Amino acid sequence: MSNKTSPHTTTVIPTTNDSLGSGNAIFVGFACDDNGNPGTTATCTDSKGNTYSALQSVQASGTGSAAGVRTALFVALNATALSGADTITITHGSVTASAAGALEFSGIATSSALDKSSSSASSGTS
């Protein structure tokens, strides 16, 4: 997991000393404060050259001049293994706060395994 709280345009997730298995799926979750600039987009890469697809990006409604929090989900299917020296990098517009984390799953080999998504954000309390 990685988080930053000063202006920046990249968020980096270092991998652990444990190697991620080759052929597995790597899911990356990212959240940022858009600094009042709705539409900050993000891309995801890693040091092994895996291809990450953006599954979803949702902008939560803000109030006043705030744009709210943007969250994004990425996946690399059938990924090349990552190890302790590797990194996952999310590149985005300038933000003052961001957080990201990555999880590995086995048994998800094709995009047809990703059968549900949602693009709405809510601020309700019930």
Backbone torsions as a table, in degrees:
resi	resn	phi	psi	omega
1	MET	NA	148.4	-179.9
2	SER	-139.5	144.2	171.3
3	ASN	-148.8	150.7	179.9
4	LYS	-136.5	151.5	-179.5
5	THR	-131.7	17.0	173.8
6	SER	-124.1	162.3	-176.9
7	PRO	-54.7	132.2	-177.8
8	HIS	-160.3	163.2	179.4
9	THR	-123.0	1.3	173.4
10	THR	-137.1	147.1	173.9
11	THR	-126.0	123.8	-173.3
12	VAL	-112.6	133.1	175.4
13	ILE	-108.2	113.7	175.0
14	PRO	-76.8	144.2	175.9
15	THR	-86.1	163.3	180.0
16	THR	-86.3	-179.1	177.7
17	ASN	-71.6	-17.7	177.1
18	ASP	-76.5	135.9	179.8
19	SER	-81.9	136.6	172.0
20	LEU	-78.6	140.9	-176.0
21	GLY	-68.7	139.4	177.1
22	SER	-68.3	139.7	179.1
23	GLY	88.0	-4.0	179.6
24	ASN	-86.7	175.8	177.3
25	ALA	-102.0	136.7	175.7
26	ILE	-112.7	119.4	176.7
27	PHE	-102.8	134.6	-179.9
28	VAL	-123.4	125.2	175.1
29	GLY	-105.8	139.2	-176.4
30	PHE	-138.4	139.5	175.2
31	ALA	-139.0	143.1	179.2
32	CYS	-150.0	157.6	170.9
33	ASP	-89.3	121.5	-174.2
34	ASP	-78.2	8.7	176.1
35	ASN	54.5	30.5	-178.8
36	GLY	79.1	6.6	178.2
37	ASN	-111.8	85.8	-179.8
38	PRO	-57.8	145.3	174.9
39	GLY	98.3	8.4	175.3
40	THR	-56.1	121.3	179.8
41	THR	-99.1	160.9	-178.5
42	ALA	-138.6	150.0	172.8
43	THR	-129.3	159.3	-176.1
44	CYS	-130.4	135.2	177.1
45	THR	-140.0	168.3	169.9
46	ASP	-140.4	170.1	-174.1
47	SER	-73.0	-7.9	175.9
48	LYS	-98.2	-3.2	177.7
49	GLY	82.9	16.0	176.0
50	ASN	-61.2	149.2	179.6
51	THR	-95.4	118.7	179.7
52	TYR	-102.6	130.6	175.3
53	SER	-101.3	139.9	175.1
54	ALA	-79.8	118.3	179.8
55	LEU	-86.1	-38.1	-176.6
56	GLN	-163.1	148.7	173.5
57	SER	-142.5	122.8	-175.2
58	VAL	-127.9	131.8	176.7
59	GLN	-101.9	118.9	175.2
60	ALA	-78.6	144.2	-180.0
61	SER	-66.4	137.0	174.8
62	GLY	-105.4	177.0	176.2
63	THR	-121.3	151.7	-178.7
64	GLY	63.7	-131.6	-178.6
65	SER	-87.8	-4.7	-178.9
66	ALA	-78.2	138.7	179.3
67	ALA	-86.3	-16.4	-176.6
68	GLY	93.8	-174.1	-177.1
69	VAL	-97.6	134.2	175.0
70	ARG	-101.6	135.0	173.4
71	THR	-121.2	146.4	179.6
72	ALA	-140.7	149.8	177.8
73	LEU	-127.8	131.6	-179.9
74	PHE	-124.3	155.7	174.8
75	VAL	-142.4	141.6	169.0
76	ALA	-116.3	113.4	-179.9
77	LEU	-91.8	149.5	179.6
78	ASN	50.7	48.5	-171.2
79	ALA	-75.3	149.7	168.5
80	THR	-71.3	139.5	-175.7
81	ALA	-60.0	141.8	173.0
82	LEU	-108.7	149.7	178.8
83	SER	-131.7	-171.9	-174.0
84	GLY	-58.3	-23.0	-179.4
85	ALA	-90.6	-4.8	-175.2
86	ASP	-92.3	163.0	178.6
87	THR	-137.7	154.8	171.1
88	ILE	-114.1	130.6	-175.4
89	THR	-122.3	127.9	172.8
90	ILE	-103.9	123.5	178.5
91	THR	-105.4	133.8	-173.1
92	HIS	-152.4	173.2	173.4
93	GLY	-65.4	168.2	-178.5
94	SER	-63.8	124.6	177.9
95	VAL	-133.8	159.2	178.4
96	THR	-97.5	-15.9	179.5
97	ALA	-146.4	136.2	176.0
98	SER	-153.4	160.3	175.0
99	ALA	-148.3	148.6	-180.0
100	ALA	-151.3	152.3	176.6
101	GLY	-149.8	157.9	-178.9
102	ALA	-132.4	144.2	176.4
103	LEU	-132.5	147.7	178.7
104	GLU	-111.4	138.7	177.1
105	PHE	-132.7	141.2	174.2
106	SER	-100.3	158.3	176.4
107	GLY	87.2	2.8	175.2
108	ILE	-110.4	99.2	-172.8
109	ALA	-105.1	-21.7	-176.5
110	THR	-133.1	160.6	-179.9
111	SER	-66.6	-18.8	178.3
112	SER	-68.1	-15.2	176.8
113	ALA	-74.2	-15.7	179.8
114	LEU	-93.5	90.4	-168.5
115	ASP	-102.0	-2.8	-178.3
116	LYS	-137.2	145.1	173.8
117	SER	-156.1	160.9	177.4
118	SER	-142.4	142.4	-179.1
119	SER	-122.4	16.1	-179.3
120	SER	-104.4	152.0	176.8
121	ALA	-124.4	148.1	-177.6
122	SER	-136.6	151.2	176.6
123	SER	-119.4	15.1	179.6
124	GLY	-67.0	160.5	-179.3
125	THR	-110.0	-0.5	-179.7
126	SER	-110.4	NA	NA
